[in-house]
Amino acid sequence: MYNTEKKIGKIERKYIIPNSITASNMFMGFLSIIMSSNGNYKMAAAFVILAIICDGLDGKTARKLDAFSEFGKEFDSFCDAISFGMAPSILIYSILRDSSPIKEVVLPISFLFALCGVLRLVKFNIATVASKEKDDFCGMPIPTAAGLICSYFILSDTLFGKIVHINFFTLMVLAVSLLMVSNVTFKSLGKTFSFIPKKLQLPLGILILATYSYSLFPFGFTYSSINILKYIYKKNNI
């Protein structure tokens, strides 16, 4: 009896680390919302980027520890809804409220991003089960959508001290919102950039993170463009 209980305890403990990282993801999203409400938009965007890193780490940790569970999958989605749905949508609202010449579109566009993000997460949860296998994504992953919005703002603010091309920013919000609920296939980073030698992938990732203010948006834009163009090419050649 004692051995059985001890074994159950060991199995339970392996879930603590990945779920703690998932909770950190949610905390970053919470901090982003606070920064947006205080008018510190660059920090709000940076906290979303940190949440993306946490989101990637919890999956890798779960695969390493073989710590997959339905609870973990649901917990991850709820945290993602906050960090990559609500936090970016509040940032979008704040930016457009201050900069958009057409004030009537601010609220619906901001809400559309959050709505499509949550629909994307529901679709993902229905279609997948917790496992070691990482399948292709049907629709743009919500961290990618949030990352594009936030990294563009960071790049713009770093180069010019403000958001530039507000019309492009608005169109990008609409585009990534619709891509999240589309049928466009997005492959994992490893599959998308499989042409890069494995020994160079880690140094390249570190370089992108070290220079994220400048490099993260071009990287995310390239990743998205490759997958969209491959999907269009495949559809037209069926």
C-alpha positions, 0 to 999 in steps of 0.5 A: 500500500505504501509503495503504491502511494509513493509511486502515485506521488512520484507520478504526480510530482513530474507535472509540477514543473511544466505546470509551473512554467505554464503559470508563469506564462499566465503571469506574464500575460497578467503583467502585460495587461497591467502595463497596457493599462498604465500606458507602458505599451513597450513593456506590455509587448515585451511581457507577451514575448516572455509569455511566448518563451514560457509557452515554448518551455512548458511544452518542451519540459512536458515532453522531456519529463513525459508529463502530459495530461488533459489537465495540463492541456486545458491549463495551458489553453486557459493561460494562452487565452489570457497571455495571447488573447486578452493581453494583446487585444488590450494592447491593440485597443490601447495603441489604436485608441491613441493613434487610429484616425478612425475611432469607430474601428478600435473596439471591434478590431481589438475584440475580434483579435481576442475572439479569434484567438479563443476560437483558435484555442477551442479548435485546437483543444477539440482536435488534439490530445495531450501527447509527445507528438507535435502535429501541424497546426490548422490555422495560425497558432495564437502565440504566433499571432500575438508575437507578430503584433507585439514584435511589430510594435517593439520594432517600430517603437525601437526604431522611431519611438512610436508606432508607425504606419498605423493602417498597416498595423490595423490590417495586420491585426485583421489578417492574423485574426482571420488566419487564426480561424482559417484552414491554413496549415502552419508547421512547427518551427523545426519543420518550417526551417528544416533547411537550416542545419540543426547545429545552427538552430540553437545559436540562431535562436539565441541571436534572435532572442538577444536582438529581439527588438529588431529581429523578432518581427522579421523572423515571425513574418518570415515564418508566417509567410513561408507557411502561407505561401506553401499552403497556397502553392499546395492548394493550387497544385492539387 
